[in-house]
Amino acid sequence: MNIYEERSECTLSNTNRSGRGKNRRNSAASQGQGNVSASRQPSKSSRPSTRQQGKEVRPQGASLSAVRPKGRERESAPIEGLPVSKNEESVIDIIGMNHDGEGVGRANGYTLFVQGALPGETVRVRVMKTKKQYGYAKLLEIVKASPDRVSAPCPIYDQCGGCQIQHMSYVGQLAWKRQLVVDNLQRIGKLNVLVEDAEGAEQQGIRVLPTMGMDEPWRYRNKAQVPIGAAEGGLVGGFYAKGSHRIIDMDTCLIQHEHNDEVVAKVKELGSHLGISAYNEETGRGLLRHVVVKKAFRTGEMMLVLVTNGRDIPHKDAWIGSIREAIPHVASICQNVNKKQTNVIFGDETRVLWGRDVIYDYIGDVQFAISARSFYQVNPVQTEVLYGKTVEYAGLSGKETVIDAYCGIGTISLFLAQHADQVYGVEIVPEAIEDARSNALLNEMKNVKFEVGASEDVIPRWKEQGIEADVIVVDPPRKGCDPRLLDTILEMKPERVVYVSCNPSTLARDLRVLEDGSYRTVEVTPVDMFPHTVHVESVAVLVKLKE
């Protein structure tokens, strides 16, 4: 996946970085304990709603079959010999939560995943689907509730799919995310995690700190990507219902910045008034495909990107003029043209309709230029926390040479450059390196060098040129580090390795490789970049063992 599409981002459509790993349900079923944790509450018709909030809209002319989730498995023959059967009801205890946020319980020793159930609860369920080692059950009744259960404040929580654990207290979320990291380190990495025994004596192992959460875990996203559809009365837009192409029209998203909601609503209203058509993915006709809004938290600047099925926009001047008048803090209005019949949001052509081609924002003291398609972390508050921990773990005194693998647009590199003698960043996406170099110039940082290529190819070449790294920082996609990069790190033998991860399972796998190569993992800090979702970032520091 192109870094300019969705790399390194947990979006509301349940995607994070490119190359996200497959589910490990079989291992969860065989383990059946720890964070093996929930997703949804039972639907409550009494939840509040707003005007058209939560209304599902099919693309114009779409048949019912066209909007069913793709890849739905055909009904298979019942598996004989299982201790449960389909449609059977049972009362079970929820012993944990898996990485998708589903409660995990057992009926007669058979593992069931229950969407909406929380650890510590006793629930009545109906078995909906069975496989050889595990099955899925629907939550019918909460017999005994968890102390961490809360009422999800979002009126379309059950439909949207963007958040998975709003029904869990935020304190509970943070504790679960830490335990998720611990479980992966132990189960996948076979690593020893430091614990305290009954007398409080510390044992040897990796110290996993409490998850670093937010003081205010709402309205934290600086970017909205909203698919557009049509209904009676004009344009609608919101998010796809989980597992489908049905558009859920919405006016408010509680994890989006309020200004993003305002801009999307105004674009829909003005577009409807001017007769702008919505793109129909079945016919390939219609104009407006997506509305993308970016908000710079520090400067207040905003960018609006209209993703269209063609270059010509009817009533363009009137539309832009109305948007500028209604939303004065918009500093840039761009158009991205995407004529392909694809679910990829952006096309290849982007042009400025009004204003600048970038907006500016800060993370800490570092300024960044954000274009229509450039990647930028969606939670700027926690990004500063994440990068601050990265710099802390690097242990820089100002004399070190640092290599930043998977450097992207240079966000971590520029943070490190404030404290290091020289930083080298490498990234395989050419456009990202162009942005990284521009951001270095923007901040007048001359001790940073960026190069295009695969880390496992570029770093050995740097070594041949006499570049020796004191610290190597990696921030890979969800699939983790390329095995050749891990080999390269072991050959380079830096004093420290700092691993920034968005996937605890691949973090654990890669730490195991580095530990087998004469490194010791000292500490891991989970960071909650995406409250109310199942995603968790982590920063780990490893030191080289003395030979």
C-alpha positions as CSV (number, residue, x, y, z in Angstrom):
1,M,0.0,0.0,0.0
2,N,1.3,3.4,-0.9
3,I,2.4,5.5,2.1
4,Y,0.3,8.3,0.5
5,E,-2.8,6.3,0.9
6,E,-3.0,4.8,4.4
7,R,0.4,3.7,5.6
8,S,0.8,3.9,9.4
9,E,-2.7,5.0,10.0
10,C,-5.5,3.5,12.0
11,T,-8.5,4.8,10.2
12,L,-12.2,4.7,11.0
13,S,-12.7,1.9,8.5
14,N,-10.6,-0.4,10.6
15,T,-7.4,-0.2,8.6
16,N,-4.0,0.7,10.0
17,R,-0.7,0.4,8.3
18,S,0.0,-1.3,5.0
19,G,0.4,-5.1,5.2
20,R,-1.7,-5.7,8.3
21,G,-1.3,-9.2,9.5
22,K,-4.0,-11.9,9.4
23,N,-6.1,-12.8,12.4
24,R,-4.7,-15.4,14.8
25,R,-8.0,-16.9,15.8
26,N,-6.6,-20.4,15.9
27,S,-3.9,-19.5,18.4
28,A,-6.4,-17.5,20.5
29,A,-8.7,-20.6,20.5
30,S,-5.9,-22.8,21.6
31,Q,-4.6,-20.4,24.3
32,G,-8.0,-19.3,25.5
33,Q,-6.8,-16.9,28.2
34,G,-5.2,-13.5,28.9
35,N,-6.1,-11.1,26.1
36,V,-7.5,-13.7,24.0
37,S,-10.9,-9.0,24.6
38,A,-14.7,-7.3,22.9
39,S,-16.2,-5.3,20.2
40,R,-19.9,-4.4,20.3
41,Q,-22.8,-4.2,22.7
42,P,-26.1,-5.6,21.9
43,S,-28.1,-3.2,19.8
44,K,-30.2,-0.8,21.8
45,S,-33.1,0.9,20.0
46,S,-33.3,3.5,22.8
47,R,-30.0,5.1,21.8
48,P,-30.1,8.7,20.8
49,S,-30.0,9.7,17.2
50,T,-29.5,12.9,15.2
51,R,-31.1,13.9,11.9
52,Q,-30.4,11.0,9.5
53,Q,-27.5,10.0,11.8
54,G,-26.9,6.3,11.2
55,K,-29.1,6.0,8.1
56,E,-27.7,3.3,5.8
57,V,-27.6,4.3,2.1
58,R,-27.0,2.0,-0.8
59,P,-25.4,3.4,-3.9
60,Q,-28.1,4.6,-6.3
61,G,-29.4,1.7,-8.4
62,A,-27.5,-0.9,-6.3
63,S,-29.2,-4.2,-5.7
64,L,-29.3,-5.8,-2.3
65,S,-26.7,-8.4,-3.3
66,A,-24.4,-5.6,-4.5
67,V,-24.0,-4.3,-0.9
68,R,-23.5,-7.5,0.9
69,P,-20.0,-8.0,2.4
70,K,-17.6,-9.4,-0.1
71,G,-16.1,-12.8,0.5
72,R,-18.9,-14.0,2.7
73,E,-18.4,-17.7,3.2
74,R,-21.1,-20.1,2.0
75,E,-23.0,-22.0,4.5
76,S,-21.0,-25.2,5.2
77,A,-22.2,-28.6,6.4
78,P,-22.3,-28.9,10.2
79,I,-19.2,-30.3,11.8
80,E,-19.9,-33.5,13.7
81,G,-18.6,-34.1,17.2
82,L,-18.5,-30.5,18.5
83,P,-19.8,-29.8,22.0
84,V,-22.1,-27.1,20.7
85,S,-24.3,-26.7,17.7
86,K,-25.5,-23.8,15.6
87,N,-28.4,-21.8,17.2
88,E,-27.8,-23.4,20.6
89,E,-28.1,-21.0,23.6
90,S,-25.6,-21.1,26.4
91,V,-24.5,-19.1,29.5
92,I,-20.7,-18.7,29.5
93,D,-18.0,-16.8,31.4
94,I,-15.9,-14.4,29.3
95,I,-12.3,-15.0,30.2
96,G,-10.5,-12.6,27.9
97,M,-10.6,-10.5,24.8
98,N,-8.9,-11.1,21.5
99,H,-7.1,-8.6,19.3
100,D,-10.3,-7.8,17.4
101,G,-12.0,-6.8,20.7
102,E,-14.2,-9.8,20.8
103,G,-14.9,-11.5,24.2
104,V,-13.6,-15.0,24.5
105,G,-15.5,-17.7,26.4
106,R,-15.9,-21.4,26.5
107,A,-18.9,-23.6,26.3
108,N,-18.1,-27.2,27.3
109,G,-14.5,-26.5,26.6
110,Y,-15.2,-25.1,23.1
111,T,-14.0,-21.6,22.4
112,L,-16.5,-19.0,21.4
113,F,-15.9,-15.4,20.2
114,V,-18.6,-13.0,21.3
115,Q,-18.8,-9.6,19.9
116,G,-19.7,-7.0,22.6
117,A,-18.8,-9.1,25.6
118,L,-16.1,-7.9,28.1
119,P,-13.7,-10.0,30.2
120,G,-15.1,-10.9,33.6
121,E,-18.7,-11.0,32.4
122,T,-21.2,-13.8,32.4
123,V,-23.3,-13.7,29.3
124,R,-26.0,-15.7,27.6
125,V,-25.2,-16.3,23.9
126,R,-26.5,-18.0,20.8
127,V,-24.0,-19.9,18.7
128,M,-24.1,-18.5,15.2
129,K,-21.2,-20.2,13.4
130,T,-18.9,-23.1,14.2
131,K,-15.5,-24.2,13.0
132,K,-13.4,-27.1,14.1
133,Q,-11.5,-25.3,16.9
134,Y,-13.7,-22.2,17.6
135,G,-17.0,-20.6,16.8
136,Y,-18.9,-17.3,16.9
137,A,-21.8,-16.5,19.2
138,K,-24.2,-13.6,19.4
139,L,-24.6,-11.8,22.7
140,L,-28.2,-12.1,23.9
141,E,-28.0,-11.0,27.6
142,I,-25.5,-9.8,30.1
143,V,-26.1,-11.9,33.2
144,K,-23.2,-10.3,35.1
145,A,-21.7,-7.1,33.8
146,S,-18.0,-6.1,34.0
147,P,-17.1,-3.1,36.1
148,D,-15.5,-1.7,33.0
149,R,-18.7,-1.7,31.0
150,V,-20.0,1.7,30.0
151,S,-22.7,3.0,27.6
152,A,-21.1,3.9,24.3
153,P,-21.8,7.6,23.7
154,C,-21.8,7.4,19.9
155,P,-25.4,7.0,18.5
156,I,-24.2,4.9,15.6
157,Y,-21.6,2.9,17.4
158,D,-23.3,-0.4,16.6
159,Q,-23.3,0.3,12.9
160,C,-20.1,2.2,12.0
161,G,-17.3,-0.2,12.8
162,G,-14.7,2.5,13.2
163,C,-14.5,2.1,17.0
164,Q,-14.6,-1.3,18.5
165,I,-14.4,-0.8,22.3
166,Q,-16.4,2.3,23.2
167,H,-18.4,0.2,25.5
168,M,-15.3,-0.3,27.7
169,S,-14.2,2.3,30.2
170,Y,-11.1,4.2,29.1
171,V,-9.2,3.0,32.1
172,G,-10.1,-0.5,31.1
173,Q,-9.0,0.1,27.5
174,L,-5.6,1.2,28.6
175,A,-5.1,-1.8,30.9
176,W,-6.3,-4.2,28.2
177,K,-3.9,-2.7,25.6
178,R,-1.0,-3.1,28.0
179,Q,-2.0,-6.7,28.6
180,L,-2.3,-7.3,24.8
181,V,1.3,-6.2,24.4
182,V,2.4,-8.4,27.3
183,D,0.5,-11.5,26.0
184,N,2.1,-11.1,22.5
185,L,5.6,-10.7,24.0
186,Q,5.1,-13.9,26.0
187,R,3.1,-16.0,23.6
188,I,4.7,-15.1,20.2
189,G,8.1,-13.8,21.2
190,K,8.6,-16.4,24.0
191,L,10.0,-13.4,25.9
192,N,10.2,-13.0,29.7
193,V,8.2,-10.1,31.0
194,L,9.0,-8.6,34.3
195,V,6.4,-9.2,37.0
196,E,6.2,-8.8,40.8
197,D,5.6,-11.8,43.0
198,A,3.4,-11.8,46.0
199,E,6.2,-10.3,48.2
200,G,6.8,-7.5,45.6
201,A,10.3,-8.8,44.6
202,E,11.1,-8.0,40.9
203,Q,12.1,-10.9,38.6
204,Q,14.3,-10.6,35.5
205,G,12.5,-9.7,32.3
206,I,11.2,-6.9,30.0
207,R,9.6,-4.0,31.8
208,V,6.3,-3.2,30.2
209,L,5.1,0.2,31.4
210,P,1.4,1.3,31.7
211,T,-0.2,2.4,28.5
212,M,0.3,6.1,27.9
213,G,-3.3,7.4,27.3
214,M,-4.9,10.7,26.6
215,D,-6.3,13.2,29.1
216,E,-9.2,13.7,26.7
217,P,-9.7,10.6,24.5
218,W,-12.3,12.2,22.2
219,R,-12.1,14.4,19.1
220,Y,-8.5,13.5,18.5
221,R,-8.4,12.8,14.8
222,N,-7.1,15.4,12.5
223,K,-8.2,13.7,9.2
224,A,-11.6,12.6,7.9
225,Q,-12.1,10.5,4.7
226,V,-15.8,10.3,4.0
227,P,-17.4,8.3,1.1
228,I,-20.2,10.1,-0.6
229,G,-23.5,8.6,-1.8
230,A,-26.9,9.9,-2.9
231,A,-30.3,9.7,-1.3
232,E,-33.6,11.6,-1.6
233,G,-32.8,15.2,-0.9
234,G,-29.2,15.2,-2.0
235,L,-25.7,14.0,-1.0
236,V,-25.1,11.8,2.0
237,G,-21.8,10.8,3.5
238,G,-20.2,9.1,6.5
239,F,-18.6,5.7,6.7
240,Y,-19.1,2.3,5.3
241,A,-21.0,-0.1,7.5
242,K,-18.7,-2.8,8.9
243,G,-18.0,-5.4,6.3
244,S,-20.1,-3.8,3.5
245,H,-20.3,-0.9,1.0
246,R,-23.4,0.6,2.6
247,I,-22.8,4.2,3.5
248,I,-23.9,5.2,7.0
249,D,-24.8,8.9,6.8
250,M,-23.6,10.8,9.8
251,D,-23.3,14.4,11.0
252,T,-21.0,13.8,14.0
253,C,-18.0,11.5,14.7
254,L,-16.9,11.7,18.3
255,I,-13.3,10.9,17.6
256,Q,-13.0,13.4,14.8
257,H,-12.1,17.1,15.4
258,E,-15.4,19.1,15.4
259,H,-14.2,21.2,12.5
260,N,-13.8,18.1,10.3
261,D,-17.5,17.3,10.9
262,E,-18.5,20.9,10.1
263,V,-16.6,20.9,6.8
264,V,-18.0,17.6,5.7
265,A,-21.6,18.7,6.6
266,K,-21.2,22.0,4.7
267,V,-19.8,20.3,1.6
268,K,-22.7,17.9,1.5
269,E,-25.2,20.7,2.0
270,L,-23.7,23.0,-0.6
271,G,-23.2,20.2,-3.1
272,S,-26.8,19.1,-2.7
273,H,-28.0,22.6,-3.3
274,L,-25.9,22.9,-6.5
275,G,-27.0,19.5,-7.8
276,I,-23.6,17.8,-7.5
277,S,-24.0,14.1,-8.3
278,A,-22.5,11.3,-6.1
279,Y,-20.3,8.6,-7.6
280,N,-22.0,5.3,-8.1
281,E,-19.5,2.5,-7.8
282,E,-21.7,0.0,-9.7
283,T,-22.2,2.2,-12.8
284,G,-19.0,4.2,-12.6
285,R,-21.0,7.4,-13.1
286,G,-21.5,10.4,-10.9
287,L,-19.0,13.0,-9.8
288,L,-18.2,13.2,-6.0
289,R,-16.5,10.1,-4.6
290,H,-15.0,11.2,-1.3
291,V,-14.6,14.3,0.8
292,V,-11.2,14.4,2.6
293,V,-10.6,17.0,5.4
294,K,-7.3,17.7,7.2
295,K,-7.0,19.8,10.3
296,A,-3.8,21.3,11.7
297,F,-4.3,21.3,15.4
298,R,-1.5,23.7,16.3
299,T,-2.0,26.3,13.5
300,G,-5.8,25.8,13.0
301,E,-5.4,25.6,9.2
302,M,-7.6,23.2,7.2
303,M,-7.4,21.5,3.9
304,L,-10.4,20.2,1.9
305,V,-9.9,17.6,-0.9
306,L,-12.7,16.8,-3.2
307,V,-12.1,13.4,-4.8
308,T,-14.0,13.3,-8.1
309,N,-14.7,11.0,-11.0
310,G,-13.4,13.4,-13.6
311,R,-11.8,16.9,-13.8
312,D,-14.9,18.9,-14.6
313,I,-16.9,20.2,-11.6
314,P,-20.3,21.8,-12.4
315,H,-20.7,25.2,-10.7
316,K,-17.1,25.0,-9.4
317,D,-16.7,28.7,-8.7
318,A,-20.0,28.9,-6.8
319,W,-19.2,25.8,-4.8
320,I,-15.8,27.0,-3.8
321,G,-17.0,30.5,-3.1
322,S,-19.7,29.1,-0.8
323,I,-17.3,26.9,1.0
324,R,-14.8,29.7,1.6
325,E,-17.6,31.9,2.9
326,A,-19.1,29.3,5.2
327,I,-15.7,27.9,6.4
328,P,-13.2,30.7,6.8
329,H,-10.5,28.6,8.4
330,V,-10.1,26.5,5.2
331,A,-6.7,27.5,3.8
332,S,-6.6,25.0,0.9
333,I,-9.2,23.5,-1.4
334,C,-7.9,20.8,-3.7
335,Q,-9.3,18.3,-6.2
336,N,-8.1,14.8,-6.7
337,V,-9.2,13.0,-9.8
338,N,-9.9,9.3,-9.6
339,K,-11.6,7.7,-12.6
340,K,-10.7,4.1,-11.8
341,Q,-13.4,1.7,-10.6
342,T,-11.6,0.9,-7.4
343,N,-12.0,1.2,-3.7
344,V,-8.7,3.1,-3.4
345,I,-9.6,6.7,-2.4
346,F,-7.0,8.8,-4.3
347,G,-6.2,8.9,-8.0
348,D,-2.9,10.1,-9.5
349,E,-3.8,13.7,-10.3
350,T,-4.2,16.4,-7.7
351,R,-4.7,20.1,-8.4
352,V,-5.3,23.2,-6.3
353,L,-8.7,24.8,-6.7
354,W,-8.1,27.6,-4.3
355,G,-5.4,28.6,-1.8
356,R,-2.1,26.8,-1.1
357,D,-1.1,23.3,-2.0
358,V,-0.2,22.6,1.6
359,I,-1.2,23.4,5.2
360,Y,1.3,23.6,8.1
361,D,1.3,22.0,11.5
362,Y,3.7,21.3,14.3
363,I,4.6,18.2,16.3
364,G,6.6,19.5,19.2
365,D,9.0,22.1,17.8
366,V,9.1,20.6,14.3
367,Q,7.0,22.1,11.6
368,F,5.5,20.0,8.8
369,A,4.0,20.8,5.4
370,I,0.9,18.6,4.8
371,S,-0.2,18.1,1.2
372,A,-3.4,16.5,-0.1
373,R,-1.9,13.0,-0.3
374,S,1.0,13.1,2.1
375,F,1.0,10.9,5.2
376,Y,0.7,12.6,8.6
377,Q,-0.2,11.0,11.9
378,V,-3.9,11.3,12.6
379,N,-3.5,11.9,16.4
380,P,-1.0,14.8,16.8
381,V,-1.3,14.9,20.6
382,Q,-0.3,11.3,21.0
383,T,2.2,11.5,18.2
384,E,4.2,13.9,20.2
385,V,4.0,11.5,23.2
386,L,5.1,8.6,20.9
387,Y,8.0,10.5,19.4
388,G,9.1,11.9,22.8
389,K,9.4,8.3,24.1
390,T,11.3,7.3,21.0
391,V,13.8,10.1,21.6
392,E,14.1,9.2,25.3
393,Y,14.8,5.5,24.4
394,A,17.4,6.6,21.8
395,G,19.4,8.0,24.7
396,L,21.0,10.7,22.6
397,S,23.7,13.1,23.9
398,G,24.2,15.1,20.7
399,K,27.2,13.1,19.5
400,E,25.5,10.1,18.0
401,T,24.8,8.9,14.4
402,V,21.3,7.6,14.0
403,I,19.6,5.6,11.2
404,D,15.8,5.9,10.9
405,A,14.5,3.0,8.9
406,Y,11.0,3.3,7.4
407,C,11.4,7.1,7.9
408,G,8.3,8.1,5.9
409,I,8.1,11.9,5.5
410,G,10.8,12.3,8.2
411,T,8.7,12.9,11.3
412,I,10.8,10.8,13.6
413,S,14.0,11.6,11.8
414,L,13.5,15.4,12.4
415,F,12.7,14.7,16.1
416,L,15.9,12.7,16.5
417,A,17.9,15.3,14.6
418,Q,17.3,17.9,17.3
419,H,19.3,15.7,19.7
420,A,21.8,13.8,17.5
421,D,24.9,14.7,15.5
422,Q,23.7,13.1,12.3
423,V,20.5,11.3,11.2
424,Y,20.1,9.2,8.1
425,G,16.6,8.3,7.0
426,V,15.6,5.7,4.4
427,E,12.1,5.0,2.9
428,I,11.0,3.0,-0.2
429,V,8.4,5.5,-1.3
430,P,10.0,8.3,-3.4
431,E,7.2,10.9,-2.7
432,A,7.7,10.4,1.0
433,I,11.4,11.1,0.7
434,E,10.6,14.3,-1.3
435,D,8.4,15.4,1.6
436,A,11.0,14.5,4.1
437,R,13.6,16.6,2.4
438,S,11.2,19.5,2.1
439,N,10.4,19.3,5.8
440,A,14.1,19.2,6.7
441,L,14.5,22.4,4.7
442,L,11.4,23.9,6.3
443,N,13.0,23.4,9.7
444,E,16.5,24.4,8.5
445,M,17.9,21.1,9.7
446,K,21.2,20.3,7.9
447,N,22.2,17.2,9.9
448,V,19.6,15.0,8.2
449,K,20.1,13.0,5.0
450,F,17.3,11.0,3.3
451,E,17.6,8.3,0.6
452,V,15.0,6.4,-1.4
453,G,15.2,2.6,-1.2
454,A,14.6,-0.5,0.8
455,S,16.3,-0.2,4.3
456,E,17.8,-3.6,3.9
457,D,19.5,-2.5,0.6
458,V,20.5,1.1,1.5
459,I,21.8,0.6,5.1
460,P,24.5,-1.9,4.0
461,R,25.6,0.5,1.3
462,W,25.9,3.2,4.0
463,K,28.0,0.8,6.1
464,E,30.3,0.3,3.1
465,Q,30.7,4.1,2.9
466,G,31.9,4.1,6.5
467,I,28.7,5.2,8.1
468,E,28.4,3.5,11.5
469,A,25.1,3.9,13.5
470,D,25.1,4.3,17.2
471,V,21.3,3.9,17.2
472,I,18.9,2.4,14.7
473,V,15.2,3.3,14.9
474,V,12.6,1.3,13.0
475,D,9.0,2.1,12.5
476,P,7.7,-0.6,10.2
477,P,4.2,-1.3,8.8
478,R,2.0,-3.8,10.5
479,K,3.8,-6.7,8.9
480,G,6.9,-5.8,10.8
481,C,10.5,-5.6,9.8
482,D,11.8,-7.3,6.7
483,P,13.9,-10.3,7.8
484,R,16.9,-8.9,5.8
485,L,16.6,-5.6,7.7
486,L,16.8,-7.5,11.0
487,D,19.9,-9.3,9.7
488,T,21.3,-5.9,8.7
489,I,20.8,-4.5,12.2
490,L,22.6,-7.4,13.7
491,E,25.5,-6.9,11.3
492,M,25.6,-3.1,12.0
493,K,25.7,-3.8,15.8
494,P,24.4,-0.4,17.0
495,E,24.5,0.2,20.7
496,R,20.8,0.7,20.8
497,V,17.7,-0.3,18.7
498,V,14.5,1.6,19.2
499,Y,11.5,-0.2,17.7
500,V,8.2,1.7,17.1
501,S,5.4,-0.7,16.5
502,C,1.7,-0.6,15.5
503,N,1.3,-4.4,15.8
504,P,2.2,-6.2,19.0
505,S,2.4,-9.6,17.3
506,T,5.1,-8.6,14.8
507,L,6.8,-6.6,17.4
508,A,7.1,-9.7,19.6
509,R,8.3,-11.8,16.6
510,D,11.0,-9.3,15.6
511,L,12.2,-8.7,19.2
512,R,12.8,-12.5,19.5
513,V,15.0,-12.3,16.4
514,L,17.0,-9.4,17.8
515,E,17.3,-11.1,21.3
516,D,18.7,-14.2,19.6
517,G,21.2,-12.0,17.9
518,S,22.8,-10.6,21.2
519,Y,20.4,-7.8,22.0
520,R,18.3,-7.5,25.2
521,T,14.9,-5.8,25.3
522,V,14.9,-3.5,28.3
523,E,11.6,-1.8,28.3
524,V,8.4,-1.5,26.2
525,T,5.9,1.4,26.5
526,P,2.4,1.0,24.9
527,V,1.0,4.3,23.6
528,D,-2.7,4.8,22.9
529,M,-2.8,6.5,19.6
530,F,-6.3,5.5,18.8
531,P,-8.6,5.5,21.8
532,H,-11.8,3.4,21.6
533,T,-10.3,1.2,18.9
534,V,-8.4,-2.1,19.4
535,H,-5.2,-0.6,18.0
536,V,-2.1,0.1,20.1
537,E,1.3,1.5,19.3
538,S,4.4,0.5,21.3
539,V,7.9,1.7,21.7
540,A,10.7,-0.8,22.7
541,V,14.3,-0.2,23.5
542,L,17.0,-2.8,23.1
543,V,20.6,-2.7,24.1
544,K,23.5,-4.7,22.7
545,L,25.0,-7.2,25.0
546,K,28.7,-7.1,25.7
547,E,30.6,-9.6,23.8
